[in-house]
Amino acid sequence: MIRLFQFPSTLKGTPNASPFCVKLECALRLGGIPYEIEQVPNPAGGPKHKVPFVEIDGARIGDSALILDLLATRNGLDLDRGLDARKRAESHALQRMIEERLYWVMVYSRWVEPTGWNIVRPLFFASLPWPMRRLVPRMARKTVLRKLDGHGIGRHSREEVFALGARDLAALSDLLGDNPFLFGDRPTLADATLFGFLVNIIGPDVPSPLKDAALGHANLVAHTERMGEIFASARQPRRFQAAA
């Protein structure tokens, strides 16, 4: 049995506050691979010190892309079957745009934008005892700000950051067009990736210019709803209960 470690479900409107957790779990469900979930508020125990990570045959593996590579070899998971080499390359490039740029705009909307930070801070850190509940969010936010600066997007103005996110969403909308899914009539890994991010932008009650931009594309909203229905109707995981 595969054990999937991810954040607790504290943010309403999305299966998980991490789009990478949603992406990986969606891929497992679409592939019909059984798994169980263990919620970890602190990902420090993971091999990459991030979530998601999995435990398979006693070994822990981190990073959703590396996990999916392993599952392709171990379990034959291939959501892109039927795609030719060019479409697989397009899917790869599309996922990297979502994960390496749109992701950071979403992070900015939660951790830098005052409205977003005031909403997510109590949700993400409510379980901490006092005074850690006051100190840890400040430390965590400083760490995120350093990462945003290191990436480069944190060096832009607010208007520039959200303009970049809006351009990514517009490109995704143009690529999707009138199709139900990005590459035809059935969801692929790119759709699972897009769902993980869009449901985290559109779903939670966290207003931002990024959310406004996403809601401005009816086909992206419809894709999120379509994938959400598929996600909900697919194989449900078993919740891991740690021994007392």
Residue pairs with C-beta under 8 A, 6 or more apart in sequence:
1 34
1 35
1 36
2 28
2 33
2 34
2 35
2 36
2 54
2 55
2 56
3 35
3 36
3 37
3 38
3 54
3 55
3 56
3 240
4 21
4 24
4 25
4 28
4 35
4 36
4 37
4 38
4 52
4 54
4 237
5 37
5 38
5 39
5 40
5 43
5 45
5 46
5 51
5 52
5 53
5 54
5 55
6 16
6 18
6 21
6 25
6 37
6 38
6 39
6 40
6 51
6 52
7 16
7 17
7 18
7 21
7 39
7 40
7 41
7 43
7 51
8 39
8 40
8 41
8 127
9 15
9 16
9 17
9 39
10 17
10 123
10 124
10 126
11 17
11 120
11 123
11 200
11 204
11 206
12 203
12 204
12 205
13 199
13 202
13 203
13 204
13 205
14 22
14 199
14 200
14 203
14 204
15 21
15 22
15 25
15 199
15 231
16 22
16 25
17 120
17 123
17 124
17 200
17 204
18 51
18 52
18 200
19 103
19 106
19 196
19 197
19 199
19 200
20 51
20 52
20 64
20 99
20 196
21 51
21 52
21 64
21 196
22 195
22 196
22 199
22 200
23 64
23 192
23 193
23 195
23 196
23 197
24 52
24 54
24 64
24 67
24 68
25 35
25 37
25 52
25 231
25 237
26 192
26 195
26 196
26 227
26 231
27 68
27 71
27 77
27 79
27 189
27 192
28 35
28 71
28 77
28 235
28 237
29 230
29 231
29 234
29 235
30 79
30 187
30 192
30 230
30 234
31 71
31 75
31 77
31 79
32 234
32 235
33 71
33 75
33 77
33 235
34 235
34 237
35 54
35 237
35 238
36 237
36 238
36 239
36 240
37 237
37 238
37 239
37 240
38 240
38 242
40 46
40 51
41 127
43 49
43 50
43 51
43 53
46 53
46 60
46 62
47 53
47 60
47 61
47 62
48 62
48 63
49 62
50 62
50 63
52 62
52 64
52 67
53 60
53 61
53 62
53 63
53 67
54 60
54 61
54 67
55 61
56 70
56 74
61 67
61 70
68 77
68 189
71 77
72 78
79 187
79 188
79 189
79 192
80 87
80 88
80 91
80 183
80 188
80 189
80 190
82 186
83 91
83 183
83 188
87 183
91 182
91 183
91 188
91 189
91 190
94 172
94 175
94 182
94 190
94 193
94 194
95 189
95 190
95 193
97 168
97 171
98 168
98 172
98 193
98 194
98 197
99 193
99 197
101 153
101 164
101 168
102 165
102 168
102 169
102 197
103 197
104 148
104 151
104 153
105 153
105 161
105 162
105 164
105 165
105 168
105 210
106 165
106 197
106 200
106 201
106 210
107 144
107 147
107 148
108 148
108 153
108 154
108 161
108 162
109 116
109 162
109 165
109 201
109 206
109 208
109 209
109 210
109 211
110 116
110 117
110 120
110 206
111 117
111 120
111 141
111 144
111 145
111 148
112 145
112 148
112 154
112 158
113 158
113 208
115 206
115 207
115 208
116 206
116 207
116 208
117 141
119 204
119 205
119 206
120 206
121 137
124 137
124 140
125 133
125 136
125 137
125 140
126 133
128 136
145 154
147 154
148 154
149 155
153 161
153 164
156 164
162 208
162 209
162 210
162 213
165 209
165 210
165 213
166 209
166 210
166 213
169 210
169 213
169 214
169 217
169 220
170 213
170 217
172 194
172 217
172 220
173 217
173 219
173 220
175 182
176 182
176 219
176 220
176 223
177 219
178 219
179 185
180 223
180 226
181 187
181 188
181 191
181 223
181 226
182 188
182 190
182 191
182 194
183 190
183 191
187 227
187 230
191 223
191 227
192 227
194 223
194 227
195 223
195 224
195 227
195 228
195 231
198 214
198 220
198 223
198 224
199 224
199 227
199 228
201 210
201 211
201 214
202 211
202 214
202 215
202 220
202 221
202 224
203 224
214 220
214 221
215 221
